[in-house]
Amino acid sequence: MQDTVFIEGLQIEALIGVHDWERHAPRPLVFDLQLAFDNRVPAASDALADTLDYEAISQRLVDYAASTAFNLVETLAERCAALVLDEFGAAGVRLKLSKPGAVQAASTVGVTIERGNFA
């Protein structure tokens, strides 16, 4: 059995893009995450140490993305998914990374990836 811990609408500024005009200043990105995790242990213990700390995960992603300068949202999404799996012990992650304003005719563009196990 897997439960889901989620983080929606996490706004992060990062230097990202392939065009020269995108490389001069950080751009706003929006992350939505679903994290597969068995919540029975933290529910029984009522202890933050036993669960996925969404505040800590959010801050780690903010810090990580701010320190990068990738060309592609695909690269940033892949690295962030790996970070969540490796550092926080989620069994799986579904990560949607949106880049508002990247295409004039669209409200947002981006990628959605799924890594790990969702059972």
HUDA-V807817 format. One record per helix or strand of 2 or more residues. SS is the DSSP state (H for helix, E for strand). FROM is the first residue (numbers start at 0). LEN is the number of residues. Records with the same first field share a line. If there is no record, write none. Layout:
SS: FROM-LEN  FROM-LEN
This chain:
E: 2-12  26-11  91-9  107-9
H: 19-3  39-6  47-3  53-13  72-16
